[in-house]
Amino acid sequence: MILEGLLNVIKVLLQVVFGWINIPQFPAELTGSINSFLTLVFDNLSLLGFFIRPLTLTLVVPTLIILLNFEDVYKLTMWILRKIPFLGIK
């Protein structure tokens, strides 16, 4: 219950901070392509399950993406933190 309340507060804060940004709709063709790819991957997950557990994949793949893009993630994080004046990060 506490976690749910915290997530609701974060959601409201994100809507207040980023609510003014007007992002266009994602193209339907691209959405369909991504959905068909993910369906193909997850329908054949049992074959992959002979070699790697699905739980391992769900933990390793996002971690791998972040590690491969660590420099960009770090720069984005520091840029955001520099925009907060009371932190005093230069």
Legacy VTK file of the C-alpha trace (Angstrom):
# vtk DataFile Version 3.0
C-alpha trace
ASCII
DATASET POLYDATA
POINTS 90 float
0.000 0.000 0.000
2.866 2.376 0.774
4.594 1.515 -2.499
1.375 2.099 -4.432
0.933 5.501 -2.820
4.539 6.419 -3.571
4.121 5.405 -7.212
0.940 7.500 -7.467
2.803 10.528 -6.095
5.632 9.987 -8.600
3.082 9.657 -11.416
1.414 12.936 -10.453
4.784 14.711 -10.210
5.798 13.439 -13.647
2.488 14.631 -15.103
3.010 18.074 -13.577
6.619 18.364 -14.748
6.305 16.793 -18.204
2.567 17.244 -18.885
3.109 20.253 -21.136
5.185 18.265 -23.660
3.090 17.290 -26.659
4.472 14.032 -28.055
2.980 12.776 -31.338
1.422 9.331 -31.622
3.702 6.393 -32.386
3.139 5.135 -35.975
0.733 2.188 -36.086
2.915 0.269 -38.567
5.934 0.481 -36.288
3.860 -0.525 -33.267
2.585 -3.549 -35.176
6.118 -4.525 -36.182
7.398 -4.279 -32.625
4.423 -6.253 -31.298
4.895 -9.006 -33.885
8.620 -9.217 -33.049
7.920 -9.450 -29.316
5.216 -12.051 -29.945
7.680 -14.076 -32.011
10.307 -13.867 -29.267
7.993 -14.740 -26.381
6.159 -17.503 -28.279
9.502 -19.206 -28.879
10.767 -18.601 -25.373
10.304 -22.274 -24.541
13.022 -23.152 -27.068
15.309 -20.568 -25.548
14.347 -21.909 -22.107
16.419 -25.010 -22.812
19.518 -22.831 -22.649
18.639 -19.820 -20.462
15.902 -19.305 -17.877
13.353 -16.619 -18.891
13.766 -14.903 -15.508
17.464 -14.530 -16.227
16.691 -12.876 -19.560
14.289 -10.393 -17.992
17.018 -9.315 -15.577
20.055 -9.444 -17.852
18.756 -7.785 -21.034
17.793 -4.401 -19.477
21.002 -4.422 -17.442
23.021 -5.118 -20.583
21.303 -2.284 -22.461
22.069 0.160 -19.640
25.678 -1.001 -19.372
26.247 -0.696 -23.111
24.819 2.829 -23.041
26.265 3.807 -19.662
28.015 6.939 -20.892
24.817 8.327 -22.441
22.728 7.361 -19.386
25.306 9.056 -17.121
25.340 12.234 -19.228
21.516 12.386 -19.241
21.347 11.828 -15.482
23.950 14.484 -14.764
22.259 16.938 -17.133
18.978 16.478 -15.263
20.683 16.814 -11.866
22.449 20.019 -12.964
19.072 21.547 -13.795
17.981 21.238 -10.138
19.365 24.434 -8.574
19.287 23.515 -4.881
21.535 20.464 -5.399
24.456 22.697 -6.364
25.996 20.248 -8.834
28.345 21.919 -11.311
LINES 1 91
90 0 1 2 3 4 5 6 7 8 9 10 11 12 13 14 15 16 17 18 19 20 21 22 23 24 25 26 27 28 29 30 31 32 33 34 35 36 37 38 39 40 41 42 43 44 45 46 47 48 49 50 51 52 53 54 55 56 57 58 59 60 61 62 63 64 65 66 67 68 69 70 71 72 73 74 75 76 77 78 79 80 81 82 83 84 85 86 87 88 89
